[in-house]
Structure formats: structure tokens, C-alpha cells
């Protein structure tokens, strides 16, 4: 049985979708004020593995991924370079989709932009204000977490430490990994000179970051999501906010399972502009690595464990993949036109792959175990039929990993 670690409750659970006909998933996508780096793509590739493995198990999957194209950072960056937010975002979105295809990622069924769902955000705000969960102050709209029972449960926030004096936090994001214990903003009022704003029935302004995901979700999904995925940094000041907003206006849970991918560091340090250690797929290609090898490096490690990039580790992991593929080529050269019943070797490949993947998506364990079997194949005495059966098992596996073809 497929077991996954549910961040909500923080324990392994056997996966049972909300809707047995279609598994619904919503995943955090890019903030397109800048190009996505390999740390971002580690999370996006983890989400791709989730989708592909569910399909491997026979599920039909319907996935949405948000594109954050309006936020404080995007507006500031556009102003700095003297352009519009749209002109800043559009080429970054185009590049992101191109890189997704290059890394053999499945394009989600829905790719809504925050700028396209402003009306939905307005509807949510109106409802929250009617329920007295949100309120207006100085032209901005704020959400009061104390009005939502269970706030902070996803992260495990100690609500006994909540301050008695009311505080309001009016930025989309704040630096650092700390909690803002107070009311968070839903709507930014228009200020003279603002370059990104909408004229709506609740006034002129723009939706804040933490109402954007709910507005995009309700546009496409009208039931409890089976899965909600994102990076571990979203557990601070984001996913609990998103859950509180959406569950305040819907009489059912936002998602059944929450999955979070850990950070990717470079030489033991968090990627940062100030340090100058941000890496992009282009940088690794210039070092001589293919997109398939980059994909493999970013998925080769358990998603809940921090992954570290170094030139030495990148080379070592790549050599492991190249050796594996060289052996596969030898097996393929021996294969006939079709496979008969599975041999013990082919059956073992399927067995160890599913065993490790069923254990909370242990991609590294799955690959290592399959690789050990493949590398032990006696090419000289391999029959054409047996080679064909092994190739069929490997091709089935590669529908998930996408590292061979």
C-alpha cells in the first residue's frame, strides 16, 4: 500500500483519495518576479514525482499549480527595472514552462495566475467580512486568526503564545523563518502611484499573497483536495493562512494530505543573492550536465530530507546515472521485439521499485535497489526474451522517474 507522510498530524498514512475517480492535487508554483532556480525546481520535481507515481498506481490525477505574478516582491522588482508587473512576469512564466518541459515534468491541468483570479479573491473577502472573520482597517482588509478554530494546526503552532494586544501585519512576505503572531493582510488598498491594482466593488487595490491560493483553488476545485504539496518554507506564514481562509468559507477540509519538500542548499548554505550562490539549470548545463541528469540529481534524495548541492556530489550522482544507463543500453541491445511473461529479474525490478516508492516516495531507495539489480545482470548469458522483459519493467519505472528516456 502507498503510504505518505502527512504534515497535518505529522505521521505516515496509507493513501486513500477523497475522490476515487479522480485524485485532485494543488501544488505551490513559482513566484515569477524572477527566474526559478534549482532549489525551486527540487520542489516542483517532487510534485511531479507525486503525480507520476499516482498515475503509475492507476489513479487519474487532476492537478492545479498556482503562478504568483502579483505580490510585493514582483511590484518592487518591476519598479526597479522600470517595467510593468505583467511585462516582468510573462517572460519568466514562458521560461518556467520551457524548463518544465525540458526537465520532463508534466504540465498541470490548471495553471492559474493570481492576476486572473482577483474577482474570486474579492468574493472570498466579502464572505469573510460578512462572517466577521476578516475586517477593514485603514483601507486594508485583515484576517483574524483567532476567529478560525484550529489555526496553526498544520505547522503545530502554540496558540497559547498569541499576544493579547492586536497586531496587524501588512506585507505579503517577511524575511526569516519566524511567525507573525497577529492578523494577516488579505487586501492591499490602492496608494497613489501603485502600478498594480484593480478597481473592484470592494475598492481599488490588489489581493494579498495569502488569499491568492484560495482564490485560484475555488476557481477549479469544489471538494476537499486529496493532496496539497509545496516547499517546507510554506509552513511558515503561508499554508496555515491558506487553510484558514479557505476552510472559513467552505464546510469541509481544504485537503486530506499535506506534503512538504525540504530545502536544497549549495555547499551547505541556503541559496541567496547576497551570498551569490544561486544556481539555475542553465548553470549546470554549462558545466556539461544534461537536463535528465539535472532532474535525476534533484529527485535523488528523500523529499523530506535537506538536499545539498556541491560540484563533487553532482558529479558523483551523475556518474551513478550514466553507469546505470550504460548497462541499460547493453540490455536493450539484446532485447527482442516483444516481451513474454516476466522473468524473475523483471519481477524483482517491479517489486523493489514499488516497495520503496510506496514507503513515502523513497526515490533514492527505489533507484538504488533497481540499479543494483540491473548492474548485476549477466549480459553475456542474457536471452532476447529476458532482455525484453527487463526493458519493459524499466520503461514502466521510467514513466515515474523520467531519467532513462
C-alpha positions as CSV (number, residue, x, y, z in Angstrom):
1,X,0.0,0.0,0.0
2,X,1.1,3.5,-0.8
3,X,2.0,5.4,2.5
4,X,2.8,9.1,2.7
5,X,3.9,11.4,5.5
6,X,1.0,13.8,6.2
7,X,2.3,17.1,7.5
8,X,-1.1,17.5,9.1
9,X,-0.7,15.2,12.1
10,X,2.9,14.5,11.2
11,X,2.7,10.8,10.7
12,X,2.7,8.2,7.9
13,X,-0.7,7.3,6.5
14,X,-2.0,4.9,3.9
15,X,-3.1,6.9,0.9
16,X,-6.8,6.9,0.3
17,X,-8.0,9.6,-2.1
18,X,-11.0,11.8,-1.3
19,X,-12.5,11.1,-4.8
20,X,-11.7,7.5,-6.1
21,X,-12.4,8.5,-9.7
22,X,-10.0,11.5,-9.8
23,X,-7.2,12.4,-7.4
24,X,-7.2,16.2,-7.0
25,X,-3.9,17.9,-6.2
26,X,-2.9,21.5,-5.8
27,X,0.7,22.4,-5.7
28,X,2.6,25.6,-5.0
29,X,4.1,27.0,-8.2
30,X,6.6,29.8,-8.9
31,X,6.7,33.4,-7.8
32,X,7.6,34.8,-11.2
33,X,9.2,38.1,-10.2
34,X,12.4,36.2,-11.0
35,X,13.6,33.1,-12.8
36,X,13.2,29.8,-10.9
37,X,16.4,28.3,-9.5
38,X,17.3,24.7,-8.9
39,X,16.1,24.9,-5.3
40,X,12.6,25.8,-6.6
41,X,12.8,23.0,-9.1
42,X,13.6,20.5,-6.4
43,X,10.1,21.1,-5.0
44,X,8.4,21.2,-8.4
45,X,10.1,17.9,-9.4
46,X,9.0,16.3,-6.1
47,X,5.5,17.4,-7.0
48,X,5.9,15.9,-10.5
49,X,7.0,12.6,-8.9
50,X,3.9,12.6,-6.8
51,X,1.6,13.0,-9.8
52,X,3.5,10.4,-11.9
53,X,3.6,7.8,-9.2
54,X,-0.1,8.1,-8.6
55,X,-0.7,7.6,-12.3
56,X,1.7,4.6,-12.2
57,X,-0.6,3.2,-9.5
58,X,-3.6,3.6,-11.8
59,X,-5.1,6.8,-10.5
60,X,-6.5,9.5,-12.7
61,X,-5.0,12.8,-11.5
62,X,-6.2,16.4,-11.9
63,X,-3.7,19.0,-10.8
64,X,-3.6,22.7,-10.3
65,X,-0.5,24.8,-9.8
66,X,-0.6,28.5,-8.8
67,X,1.5,31.1,-10.5
68,X,2.2,34.1,-8.2
69,X,2.5,37.0,-10.5
70,X,1.3,39.8,-8.2
71,X,3.0,40.4,-4.8
72,X,5.2,42.9,-3.0
73,X,8.4,41.4,-4.5
74,X,7.1,41.4,-8.1
75,X,5.9,45.0,-7.8
76,X,9.2,46.2,-6.3
77,X,11.3,44.3,-8.9
78,X,9.1,45.8,-11.8
79,X,9.6,49.3,-10.4
80,X,13.3,48.8,-10.0
81,X,13.8,47.9,-13.7
82,X,11.1,50.3,-14.9
83,X,8.5,48.0,-16.4
84,X,5.1,46.6,-15.6
85,X,4.4,43.6,-13.4
86,X,2.9,41.8,-16.4
87,X,6.0,42.6,-18.6
88,X,8.2,41.3,-15.8
89,X,6.2,38.1,-15.3
90,X,5.3,37.0,-18.8
91,X,8.9,36.0,-20.0
92,X,9.6,34.3,-16.6
93,X,6.4,32.2,-17.0
94,X,7.4,31.3,-20.5
95,X,10.9,30.3,-19.3
96,X,9.4,28.3,-16.5
97,X,7.2,26.3,-18.8
98,X,10.1,25.7,-21.1
99,X,12.2,24.4,-18.3
100,X,9.4,22.2,-17.0
101,X,9.2,20.5,-20.4
102,X,13.0,20.2,-20.6
103,X,13.1,18.5,-17.2
104,X,10.3,16.2,-18.4
105,X,7.7,17.5,-15.9
106,X,4.0,17.0,-16.6
107,X,2.3,20.3,-17.2
108,X,-0.6,20.7,-14.7
109,X,-4.2,20.7,-15.9
110,X,-4.6,24.2,-14.5
111,X,-2.0,26.9,-14.2
112,X,-4.0,29.9,-12.9
113,X,-2.3,33.2,-12.3
114,X,-3.1,35.3,-9.3
115,X,-3.8,38.2,-11.6
116,X,-6.5,36.2,-13.3
117,X,-8.4,35.4,-10.1
118,X,-8.8,38.8,-8.5
119,X,-12.6,38.6,-8.7
120,X,-12.6,35.3,-6.8
121,X,-10.4,36.9,-4.1
122,X,-12.9,39.7,-3.8
123,X,-15.8,37.2,-3.4
124,X,-13.8,35.4,-0.6
125,X,-13.1,38.7,1.2
126,X,-16.7,39.8,1.1
127,X,-17.7,36.4,2.6
128,X,-15.1,36.6,5.3
129,X,-16.1,40.2,6.3
130,X,-19.8,39.1,6.4
131,X,-18.7,36.3,8.8
132,X,-16.7,38.8,10.9
133,X,-13.6,36.7,10.4
134,X,-12.0,39.5,8.4
135,X,-12.3,43.2,8.8
136,X,-11.3,46.5,7.2
137,X,-8.7,48.8,8.7
138,X,-7.3,51.9,7.0
139,X,-8.4,50.7,3.6
140,X,-6.7,47.3,4.0
141,X,-8.5,44.0,4.8
142,X,-7.1,41.7,7.5
143,X,-7.9,38.1,8.6
144,X,-8.1,37.5,12.4
145,X,-6.7,34.0,13.0
146,X,-8.3,33.8,16.4
147,X,-11.7,33.7,14.6
148,X,-10.7,30.4,13.0
149,X,-10.7,27.4,15.3
150,X,-7.6,25.2,14.7
151,X,-5.4,28.0,13.3
152,X,-1.7,26.8,13.2
153,X,-2.5,23.1,13.4
154,X,-0.7,22.3,10.2
155,X,2.6,23.8,11.4
156,X,1.9,22.9,15.1
157,X,1.8,26.5,16.3
158,X,1.4,27.1,20.0
159,X,-1.5,29.4,20.1
160,X,-1.1,30.0,23.9
161,X,1.7,32.3,23.0
162,X,-0.6,34.5,20.9
163,X,-0.3,38.2,22.1
164,X,-3.3,39.8,23.8
165,X,-2.7,43.1,22.1
166,X,-3.9,43.1,18.5
167,X,-1.2,43.3,15.9
168,X,-1.5,43.6,12.1
169,X,1.0,42.5,9.5
170,X,0.5,44.3,6.2
171,X,3.3,42.9,4.0
172,X,2.9,39.9,1.7
173,X,6.0,38.2,3.0
174,X,8.6,38.9,5.7
175,X,12.2,37.8,5.9
176,X,13.3,34.9,8.1
177,X,11.5,31.8,9.3
178,X,9.5,33.3,12.2
179,X,5.8,33.6,12.8
180,X,4.0,36.9,12.7
181,X,1.6,36.4,15.7
182,X,-1.2,38.7,14.6
183,X,-3.7,39.5,11.9
184,X,-2.5,39.0,8.3
185,X,-3.5,41.0,5.3
186,X,-5.9,39.9,2.6
187,X,-6.3,43.1,0.5
188,X,-3.9,46.0,-0.1
189,X,-5.6,49.3,-0.6
190,X,-4.5,51.4,-3.5
191,X,-1.9,54.1,-2.8
192,X,-1.0,56.9,-5.1
193,X,1.4,55.7,-7.7
194,X,0.7,52.0,-7.2
195,X,1.4,50.3,-10.6
196,X,-0.5,47.0,-9.9
197,X,-4.1,47.5,-8.8
198,X,-7.7,46.6,-9.7
199,X,-10.9,48.7,-9.4
200,X,-13.4,46.3,-7.7
201,X,-16.6,46.5,-5.8
202,X,-14.6,46.4,-2.5
203,X,-12.4,49.3,-3.7
204,X,-9.3,49.9,-5.6
205,X,-6.3,47.7,-4.7
206,X,-4.9,44.2,-5.0
207,X,-5.2,40.8,-3.4
208,X,-2.5,39.9,-0.9
209,X,-0.4,36.8,-1.2
210,X,-2.3,34.7,1.3
211,X,-5.6,35.0,-0.4
212,X,-4.3,34.2,-3.8
213,X,-4.1,30.4,-3.4
214,X,-7.7,30.1,-2.1
215,X,-8.9,32.2,-5.0
216,X,-7.2,30.0,-7.5
217,X,-8.3,26.8,-5.8
218,X,-12.0,27.7,-5.7
219,X,-11.9,28.5,-9.4
220,X,-11.1,24.9,-10.3
221,X,-11.9,22.6,-7.3
222,X,-15.1,22.2,-5.4
223,X,-14.3,19.5,-3.0
224,X,-11.6,18.5,-0.4
225,X,-8.3,18.1,-2.3
226,X,-6.7,14.8,-1.9
227,X,-3.2,16.4,-1.8
228,X,-1.7,19.8,-1.2
229,X,2.0,20.0,-1.9
230,X,4.7,22.6,-1.5
231,X,8.1,23.5,-0.1
232,X,8.8,23.3,3.6
233,X,9.2,27.1,3.8
234,X,5.5,27.4,3.1
235,X,4.8,26.0,6.6
236,X,5.8,29.4,7.9
237,X,3.2,32.2,7.4
238,X,1.5,30.6,4.4
239,X,-0.2,27.2,4.3
240,X,-1.9,27.7,7.7
241,X,-3.1,31.0,6.4
242,X,-4.3,29.5,3.2
243,X,-6.1,26.7,5.1
244,X,-7.7,29.1,7.5
245,X,-9.0,31.4,4.7
246,X,-10.5,28.5,2.6
247,X,-12.0,26.5,5.4
248,X,-13.6,29.6,6.8
249,X,-15.9,29.8,3.8
250,X,-16.3,26.1,3.0
251,X,-17.9,23.5,5.2
252,X,-15.2,20.9,4.5
253,X,-11.4,20.5,4.9
254,X,-9.2,22.1,2.3
255,X,-7.0,19.0,1.8
256,X,-6.8,15.5,3.2
257,X,-3.0,15.1,2.9
258,X,-0.3,17.8,3.1
259,X,3.1,17.0,1.7
260,X,6.2,19.3,2.0
261,X,9.5,19.1,0.3
262,X,12.7,20.2,2.2
263,X,15.2,22.8,1.0
264,X,18.1,22.4,-1.4
265,X,21.3,24.1,-0.2
266,X,24.5,24.8,-2.1
267,X,27.8,23.8,-0.4
268,X,25.9,23.6,2.9
269,X,24.4,27.1,2.7
270,X,21.0,28.4,1.7
271,X,20.8,29.9,-1.7
272,X,20.9,33.6,-1.5
273,X,21.6,36.6,-3.8
274,X,23.8,38.2,-1.1
275,X,26.0,35.1,-0.9
276,X,26.0,34.8,-4.7
277,X,25.4,31.0,-4.7
278,X,22.1,30.8,-6.6
279,X,22.2,28.2,-9.3
280,X,20.0,27.8,-12.3
281,X,19.5,24.9,-14.7
282,X,21.5,26.9,-17.3
283,X,24.5,27.0,-14.9
284,X,24.5,23.2,-14.6
285,X,24.1,22.7,-18.4
286,X,27.1,25.0,-18.9
287,X,29.0,22.6,-16.6
288,X,28.2,19.8,-19.1
289,X,25.1,18.2,-17.4
290,X,22.0,17.2,-19.4
291,X,18.5,18.2,-18.2
292,X,17.9,14.5,-17.5
293,X,20.9,14.4,-15.2
294,X,19.8,17.6,-13.5
295,X,16.4,16.1,-13.0
296,X,18.0,13.0,-11.5
297,X,20.1,14.9,-9.1
298,X,17.2,16.9,-7.8
299,X,15.0,13.8,-7.2
300,X,17.8,11.6,-5.9
301,X,17.2,12.0,-2.2
302,X,14.2,11.7,0.1
303,X,12.0,14.7,-0.4
304,X,11.7,15.3,3.4
305,X,15.4,15.5,3.9
306,X,17.5,18.5,3.1
307,X,19.5,18.1,-0.2
308,X,22.9,19.6,-0.7
309,X,24.4,20.6,-4.0
310,X,28.1,20.6,-4.5
311,X,30.1,20.1,-7.7
312,X,31.6,16.9,-6.2
313,X,28.2,15.4,-5.3
314,X,26.7,16.4,-8.7
315,X,29.5,14.6,-10.5
316,X,29.1,11.5,-8.3
317,X,25.3,11.3,-8.7
318,X,25.6,11.8,-12.4
319,X,28.2,9.1,-12.8
320,X,25.8,6.8,-11.0
321,X,23.1,7.5,-13.5
322,X,25.4,7.2,-16.5
323,X,26.7,3.8,-15.4
324,X,23.1,2.7,-14.9
325,X,22.1,3.9,-18.4
326,X,25.2,2.3,-20.0
327,X,24.1,-1.1,-18.6
328,X,20.5,-0.5,-19.8
329,X,21.8,0.2,-23.3
330,X,23.6,-3.2,-23.3
331,X,20.3,-4.9,-22.1
332,X,18.3,-3.1,-24.8
333,X,20.7,-4.2,-27.5
334,X,20.0,-7.8,-26.5
335,X,16.2,-7.3,-26.4
336,X,13.8,-8.9,-29.0
337,X,10.8,-7.3,-30.5
338,X,8.5,-8.1,-27.6
339,X,8.4,-9.5,-24.1
340,X,6.7,-12.6,-22.9
341,X,5.8,-13.3,-19.2
342,X,8.0,-11.5,-16.7
343,X,11.2,-13.2,-15.6
344,X,12.3,-13.2,-12.0
345,X,14.7,-10.3,-12.7
346,X,11.9,-8.1,-14.3
347,X,9.5,-9.0,-11.5
348,X,12.1,-8.1,-8.9
349,X,12.6,-4.7,-10.5
350,X,8.9,-4.0,-10.2
351,X,8.8,-5.3,-6.7
352,X,11.7,-3.3,-5.3
353,X,10.6,-0.1,-7.1
354,X,7.1,-0.2,-5.8
355,X,8.3,-1.3,-2.3
356,X,10.4,1.8,-1.9
357,X,8.1,4.2,-3.7
358,X,5.2,3.0,-1.5
359,X,7.2,4.0,1.5
360,X,6.7,7.7,1.3
361,X,8.1,8.1,-2.2
362,X,11.7,6.9,-1.4
363,X,13.0,7.7,-4.9
364,X,16.7,7.2,-3.8
365,X,16.0,3.9,-2.3
366,X,13.9,2.8,-5.3
367,X,16.7,3.8,-7.8
368,X,19.5,2.3,-5.7
369,X,17.7,-1.1,-5.4
370,X,16.7,-1.2,-9.1
371,X,20.2,-0.1,-10.1
372,X,21.8,-3.0,-8.1
373,X,19.6,-5.5,-9.9
374,X,20.3,-4.0,-13.4
375,X,24.0,-3.8,-12.8
376,X,24.1,-7.5,-11.8
377,X,22.5,-8.7,-15.0
378,X,24.8,-11.1,-16.8
379,X,24.7,-9.5,-20.3
380,X,26.7,-12.4,-21.9
381,X,24.1,-15.0,-21.0
382,X,21.0,-12.8,-21.2
383,X,18.4,-14.1,-23.6
384,X,16.5,-11.9,-26.0
385,X,13.2,-12.6,-24.3
386,X,14.6,-11.9,-20.8
387,X,16.1,-8.6,-22.0
388,X,12.8,-7.5,-23.4
389,X,11.1,-8.2,-20.2
390,X,13.7,-6.3,-18.2
391,X,13.3,-3.3,-20.6
392,X,9.5,-3.4,-20.1
393,X,9.9,-3.2,-16.4
394,X,12.4,-0.4,-16.7
395,X,10.2,1.6,-19.1
396,X,7.3,1.3,-16.6
397,X,9.5,2.6,-13.8
398,X,10.7,5.4,-16.1
399,X,7.2,6.7,-16.5
400,X,7.7,8.0,-13.0
401,X,11.3,8.9,-12.8
402,X,11.8,10.0,-16.4
403,X,15.6,9.6,-16.3
404,X,16.2,6.9,-18.9
405,X,14.4,8.2,-22.0
